[in-house]
């Protein structure tokens, strides 16, 4: 028998450590206690949580409140206590055994029965009956080779689909140019008979619209079919990639049926498109004062051949001349006069928004807004300067604004003159090469969070392949990092030029050192946390991060789904934990759904809470202020400019809202 392996120390640590203080449970002060929801917290942390509230304790994992008056009302976690007693001698169970005798480790594989066997059992009942038996490694390699060939064929089909889609897009552009050209030609002829040709113009426009509608229907139908085929191929590629990466035994046990149905995507893909190409047939010696009639000739486009690009040539040549002018989005706003007119409200009581309810605060935040609304930038759309579910915002020291536009799969950069450029996934960039090498095909960049270093490197967490990508301001991708990351979400830039990335499912914060010419030079773990999500950094290098599981916020139109933070922690550059903001940051106030943070020039922490629909300020000396509590639908990001502008990213309003920002201290007593 082979020697058994010991338990993974990380797994033991996850079970035997308190998720709040990260101390190992013991029989005394750190005794594990079970909350009513089933999660465990040490006795010491439980006493601190119970001391800050009256009605009960809120679980840092699921936000459920455990009603109690004393810690003695909660039972001990006997399972953890038992593990503590015998952890030193606890061994892990053996691996999978022979399917025949159940006593020995398998080394052989019967291709006929699709089971793993030991050396002793392979003869009786298998080789004697003429079955093909080979070693597990050989059988797995053969299976991987077969699936690899099928995977190559599927990727070829995917490339063919992408080519067909590109041709259809170009044909659509060319036809739109044809529509515009014919319309302009008609307008020039109409000038001679402008007073008497109203009826003829309306009839011509209606005919042209009908032709455009018919062609659009054909193109949309073929695009829809290609999208379905693309989804099928991507799904099959992901499935085969997952199968190839399995261990030998698990891989072969799941291979009971080797004759899996092949995916035939070519049989249903379109080859010939019958479209109506518009032309203007001018009337000769018109008696009824008609300028002309719309005539169409049928043209067939073979999207499987190179000459299918003929209609697309005009579209490619006219891209520069027909592109819509960028929306004048972001312009510098002089805040001097606006700040002087800002109203400074006196402190007053504020009603608690906690789920437990409560009375008025004794020393809460101010009654009026400290930041005055200036203007709104952007709206919903896909043109430059428009947004569709923006999720993150940051500002450079030069005043440029970067917005992660999740719905449009891009990052937009604005300077003081307006829209500057956008960053999308470049098919020829290094991230595409790396992801293709790993067996994935990334159609779009799906940004979650964005940050920029003082050296001008833009860091983005990509939700599609759970990676961190680094771009230059010109849009060139120089690094794609996925090592040790399970679900990267938040990203922030440190003054040293490093990136801090939160792994919400891995429970860790990572530091990445990126070189412009080399890529990711080094990465190391900064600290562990409970579901860290959003991060930010101040000028001294202190990193603030949200942790825990906040409430879920959903739009009534089901446009976006948010899961915010529960509390806020901090960690220094040396990995030592610092100042903490618990869920109840005052006697009557609590966080609902933290969705973004930033630090201003004074070192004060600004927090966006989508559940409260407010912007909160936590000065360094203590206390808190409510900067904005009206006019926000779903704030997901906040940033401060050098000239006294507070930029709030509103996800469901698809815009950036600009406010004045008073730099004076307005602390309150919690």
N, C-alpha and C positions, 0 to 999 in steps of 0.2 A: 504493500500500500504506500502511496506517496504521502509525504509529510504535509499536514494541513497548514494553511497560512493563518496568521493572526489577524485580529480585527484591525481595520484601517484606523489609525489614530485620529484622523479628522472626523470620522463617523462617531467614535467614542466621545470626542470632545463636543460634538454637536448635541449629544444626548445628555452629557453630564455637566454642561455649563449653563448658567442662567443667561437667557437671551438679553437681559438688560445690563447687568454689570459684568458679564462674561467671566464670573468667578465660578470655580468648580463647587458643585453641591457638596455639603457634608451633613453630619447628624445634628449640628448645633444651629448657629445663626444663619447659615446658608442652606437650611433644610428645604427641600423642594416641596412646594405647596401647589395643589391643584385648584385652579379657578373653576367656576361653574361651567365655563365653556370647554374645559378639558385641557387647556394649556397650563404649563408649569412655570412658576416664578419662585425665586428664592425668598425665604422669610424676610431677609433684610430689606430687599427691594420692595416687598409687599408692605412692610411697615412704613416705608417712605411714601409709597403711593397712597396708602390709607390715611396718612397724616395730612396730605394735601387736599383731601376731599371728605365729605361727610356721608354721602349716600352710598358709596361703594368704590370699587376699583374698576377701571376700564382696562381691558386686556390689550396689550400692545400689538397682538397679532390680528385679532378679528374685531376689535372695538366694542365687544359686548361688555356690558357692565355687570359685575358680580356684586350683588347687594349683600352687605354684611355689616356688623357692628364690631366684630373682633376677628382677629386672624385665626383664633382657635376654632372658628366655625368652618374653616376649610380643612379638607383632609390632606394627608401627606401623599405624595406620589410614591407608593410602595415599590413600584417597578424600578424607578430610578434608585431608590435606596438599596434594593436588592442588587442592582448592577454595581453600585459603589462597593458593596461588600465583597463581591466576587470578581471585580473587573480585572484584577491582576492574573487570575487563572482562567479567565473566560476565553475559549478558543472559538473560532468560526467553524461552521459546519463544512463538511467536505463538498467537493464539486459534484457535478452530475456523474452518475454511475452507469454501468452497463445495463441496457434495457432488458437483458435476458436474466442474468444472475443477480443483479442489484447489489453486488458485493465488491466488484472491482471497477477501476477506472477504465473507460472505453478508450481503445486505440485503433479500432477498425470500424469500417462503415460498409453496411450491406446496401448496395445500390438497388437491389430488387425490393427489399423490405423498407428501405429508407429509415434505418435505425442504426444507432451506434452500439458497438459490441466490444467486449474485451477479447484478448488473444485466445482464451480458452473456449469461449462460446462461438467464435466465428466458424469453427469447423462443424460442430453438431447443429443441425437444423438449417444451415445456410450453405456452406461450401459443398456438403454432401448432397444437397438438393440442386446443385448447379448454379447457385446464386453468385453474382459477381461481388467479391469482397475486396476492398482496398483500404489503405490507411486513411485516417481522417484527413491528414494534411493533403494527400494526393486527391482525395475526393473533393475537398474544399477548393483546391486550386483549379480543378477541372470545372467545377461549377462557376467559380469566379470568371474563368476564361469565357465560358458560354455567355454569362450575363454581361460581361464586358463588351463582347461583340454586339449583342443586342443594344447595349447602351450607346455604342458608337453609331449604330443605324438610327436610333432615335434622335441623337444629336444632329445627324445629317438632315433628318426630317425637320427638326427645329430650324436649322439654318435656311432650309427651303421655304418654310413658312414665313420667316422674317423677310426673306427676299420678296415673296409675293405681297406681303403687307406693304413693303416699301414701294413696290410698283403701283399698288392700288392708291396709296397716299399721293404719289406723284401724279398719277392719272387724274385724281380728284382735283389737285391743284391746277393742272393744265386745263381741265374743263372749266374751272372757275374763271380762269383767265380768258378762256374763249367766250364765256357768258359776258364778261365785262367788255371784251373787245367788240363783240357784236352790238352790245348796248350802246357803246360809244359811237360806233359807225352809224347806227340808226339815229342817234342824237344829232350828228353832223348833217345827215340828210334832212332831218326834220326842221332844221333852222329855216329852210327856204319856205316851208309851208306851215309855220308855227301856229298861225291863227286858226286854221281850218282842219288841223290833223289831230285833235284831241281824241276823237273816237278811234282812229287808227293806232295811235300810240298805246291806248289802253288794251286794245286787242292784241297788239304785238307783245306787250309786256306780259300779259296773261299767258300767251302761248310759250314764251321763253321760260316763264316760271314753271309751266307744266313739264317742259323738257328737262329743266333742271331738277324738278322733283322726281321724275322717272329715273334719271341717271343717278341721283342721290340714293334712291331706294335700292337700285341694283348694287351700287358700291357699298352701301351700309349692310346689305344682306351678305355680300361676299366677305366683308370685314368681320361680320359676326361669326360666319362659319370658320374663318381662319382663327379667330380668338378662341373658339371652342376647341379646335384642333391643337392650338398652342397650349391650352390648359391641360388637355389630355396628355400631351407629350411631356410637359413639365411634371405632371403628377407621376407619370410612369418613370421618368428619370430620377425623381426623388425616391421613389420606391426601390428601384434597382440599386441606387447608390447606398441606401440604408441597408439593403440586403448584403451588399458586398462588404460593408464595414463591420458586419456582425462577426462574432467569434466563430471558429470552425464548427464547434459542436452545435451551437444554436443555429448557425447558418444552415447546416445539413439537416437538422431536425425539422426545420420549417420548409424544407425542399421536398415535401412529399410528392408534389406533382411537378415534374420537370417540364412537362409540355404545357407551359402557360401560354395563353392565347396572345399572339403577336398583335401589336397595335398597328393597324393599317390606316394611316392618316392621308395617304395619297389618293385613295380611291374616291373620297368625298370632297377633295379640294378642287376649287374652280380652276379652270384652265382658260376658257374663252369667255370674255365679257362682251355682251352686245349692248352698246351704248348709243346714244343719239348725240352726234356732234352738231352744234348749231352753226348755221351760216345765214347770211343776209342775202336774200334774193330781191334786188331792187325792181320795182315795177317800172316798166317802160311806157311812157306816155300815159300816166295814170289819169283816168277820167273821174275817179271818185276821190282824188287827192290823197291816195294812199302812198305813204313813203315807201313801203315795201312789206313783204310778207316773210314770216319766219319759215325757213326751209331747213330740214335736217337730212343728213345722210348717215347711214348706219356705218359705224366703224367697229372693227373687232380687234381687241387687244389680247394678245397671247402673253400672259404673265409668266409663262414658263420659259420664254425665249428672250434673248437680249433685245430684240427689236420691239419688245413690249414697252420700252422706255421712250418711244418716240413722242407720245403726248406729254411726257414729263419733262422734256427738254426745255420747253418754254417756261414751265413753272420754276425750274432751277435757275434759269437766267433772270427771271423777274422777281426773285425773292427779295432782293435788296430794295427794289423800287416799290413793291406792293406791301411791304411789311408795315403794320400800323405803328404810328408814332408812340413812343413810350409815354405812359401816364406820368405826369409830373407829380411824383409821390412825396418825396421827402425834401423839404427845404428848411434851412435853418430858421428858427424862430427866435426873435429877440425877446428874452424873458424879463428884461429890466422893468419896463412899465407894468407888465402883468403882475410881477411879484409885488410891486409896491401897492397894487390895488387888491391884493389877496386879503381875504377876511380872516382874522385870527379869532377863532371862537374860544370862549372860556370853558374850563373843564366842567363837565356835568355827568350825570348818571347815565349809564348805558345798560339796556336790558340784555341779559345773557342769551346767547344763542346755543348754549349747551343743550344736549339731549336730556340732561337732568333738570333743566329749568333753573330758576333762581331769581333773586331779587335784584334791585339796582346795585351797581358797583359803588364801592365806597370811595375809590380814587381811580376811576377808569380813565378811558381816553377822552379826548375832547369831543364836544358835541357836533361841531361843524367840520367840513372837509378842509384839511390843511393845504391841499393842492387844488388849484382851479383849472377847470377844463379849458383848453385852448382850441384844439381842432382834431379832426379825425383824418387819418391818411389811409387810403385804399378802400377797396370794396371786394365783393365776391366776384371771381372771374379767373380766367387763365391768361390774360394779357400781362405784359410787363407792368409792375406796380399794383397788380391785383392779387388777391390771396384766396385760397380755398383750404380752410382748416389750418391756419398757421399755429405752430406749437412752441416755437422758441425764438428769442430775440437777444441780441447782444450789440454793444456799441464799441467801436474802436477809439483809441485816444485821439485820433484825428477827426472824430465826429461821424464816421461812416456807420451806417446801420445795417446789420445782417439779420435776415428773417428766414427761419426754416419753414418752408411752405409745404406741409405734408401732403395735402390734397393734390397739389400740382407737381409733386415729386421734384422739388427744386429748392435752391437757396438763392434768395435775391439780395443784392447788395445795392444800397442807396448812398449817394454822397449828398453834399449840400445843394447840388444842382438838380437832383432828382434821381431817377433810376439809372444805375450804372451798368450792371451786368447780372446774369444769373448763372448758377452752377447746377448742372445736371449730370447724370451719369454719362460719361464719355465712352462710347464703344471701344475706343482705341486706348483707353487709359490703363494704368497699371492695376487698378482695382478689378477691372473686367478680366485682365489676364490671370490674376491670382484666383479669382472666384471660378473662372473656367477651368483652371488647373485643379481646383478642389472638387470639380464635378458639379458646379452650380451655374445657373444662367440667370443673371440679374437684369430684369427688364427696366427697373426704375430704381431711383434713389428715394428711400422713404426715411427722411430725417426725423429724429426724435428730439435731439437737443443740439445746440451749436455753441461754439466758443472760439475766440481768436486770441492768439498769443501776442505779446509785444513785438515779436519778430515777424508778424503777419501771416502765420500759419493758421488755417481754419480747421478746427476739429469738429467732426460730425459723428453722432451715433446713428447707425443705419438699422432700422427695424427689420429690413427684408432678410438680411443674412446675419443679424446680430453681430455686427462688427463695428470697429471705429475706423473711420476714414479721415485722412488729413489732406487738405487741399491748399494750394497757394491762392492768393487773391485773384490770379488770372484764371482759375478754374482747373488747374492741372492737379490730378491726384498723385501724391507722392508716397502714400503709405496706406495699407489696409491691414488692421490688426484684429485677430480673433483669438489668440492664444489665451487660455485660462478664463475666457469670458463666456458666460452662459446667456445673460440677457442684459447687455449694456444699455443704459438709459441716459443718465445725466452726464454732462461733461463741462468742465470749467478749466480756465487757463490760469496757471500760477505765475507770479512775477518772474520766476526763474526760467520760464519758457516751457515748462512741463505741462502736460494735460493730466487732470484728475478725472477718472471715469468711474461711475458707480455701476455695479453689477447687481441689479435688483433681485435676481433669483439666486445668484451665487453668494450674496450677503457680504460683499467685500468692496473696498475702494482701492483702485489701482492708479499708480503714477506711470505715465508714459513719457519717455524722452525721445523726441523726434528730431532727426536731422534732415535738412532740406534736400540733401543729395543722397543720403543713405536710406532714409526711412526711419522706422522704429529702432532706436539704438539700444534701449534698455527699458524694462518694465518691472515693477515690483509692487507688492501689496502694501498699501498705506495702513489700513486697519480693517477690522470686521465690523459689521453693523447688521441690524435687523431690517431687511428689505430696503436698503438705501436707494433712493431714486433721483431726486434733484440735488444738484451740488452747485456751490459758488465759492469764490475765494476772495479774501481781502488782500490789501497791499503788503501785509506781513507774511503771507503764505498760509494763514489759517483757513482751513477748508470747512465750510458749513454744509451739512447734508441732512436731508429728510430721511426718516426711518419709520418703520411700522407700516400698517395698512390703514389708510384713511377711508372715508366714504367714497362710494362710486357715484359719479355725476354723469348723467346721461341727458342729451338734448331731446326735446320732445319730437324732433324730426329724425332722431336716431342718426345724427350726422357724425358724432364723435363720442368716444367713451373715455372717461378720465378716471384714474385711480390715483389719488393723491397721497401725501404723507400724513403721518400720525403725530410726529414730534420732530424736533430739530436737534442735531448734535453737531459737535465741532471736533476737529483733530488738528494738531500742529504738524509741522514738517517732519518732526521726529517720531510721529505715530502715536503720541500721547493724546488721549481724549481730553477735551477742554470743556468750555461752557456748554450747558445743555438747556434746551427749552422744552419742557414737558408738554404733554397734550393740553393740560390746563395751565396756560401761561399767566393766568390771574385767578382770583377767587371765583369769578363768575364768567370768565371767557375761556374758550377752548378753540383749538384748530378743528376745521371740518374737512378740508381737502386741499392740502398744500400742493400747488402746481408750478411754483417757480420762485426763485430767490435771486437777489443781487446785493452787493455791498457798495454804498456810496463813498465819496471821497473822505468823509468823516469817519468811516469805519462802521456806520450804522447798517444794520441788516434790514432789508426790505423783503417782504414776503407777500406773494399773491395767494389768496385763498379762494378757490372757485366755489366752495360750499357757502362761504360767507359773502362772496361777491365783493370783496374788499381788498385793499392794499394796506398792509400793516407795516409799521416801522418799530424796530427794537434797537434803541440807542445803546452804545457801548456801556454807558454808566448805569443802565437798567431801565425798567419800565417799558411802556409801549405807547404808540400813537396809532390812530386810524387815519391814514392819509386820505384814502378815497373809499367811500361807502355808498356812492350812488352812481348810476350811469354805466355800470359794468354788467355784462351778461355772463361771460365765462372767461375771466382773466387767467392766462396760462404763462405769462412771462412779464418781466419788468426790467427796465434798464434806465440808467441815469447818464445824461450827457454832461459835457464840461461846462455848458452854458445854462445850467439850471432847468433842463427839460426832463420830465419824467415820462418815459415811453412805456405804455401798458399795452400788451398784445392781447386782444380779445378774440378768442378762437371762434366762438359762434357768431360774432359780428363780422368776422373776416377782415379785421382792420387793426391799425395801430392808433391808439388814442394818446394825444399829447396833453400833458398837464404841466403847470408850473410846479416847482419843487423848492420849498423853503429849506435852506440849509441850517436854520437856527435850531437849537435844541428845544424839544418840547416833551420832556420826559414825564412819566406818570408813575405813581406808586402802585405796584401790583399787590 
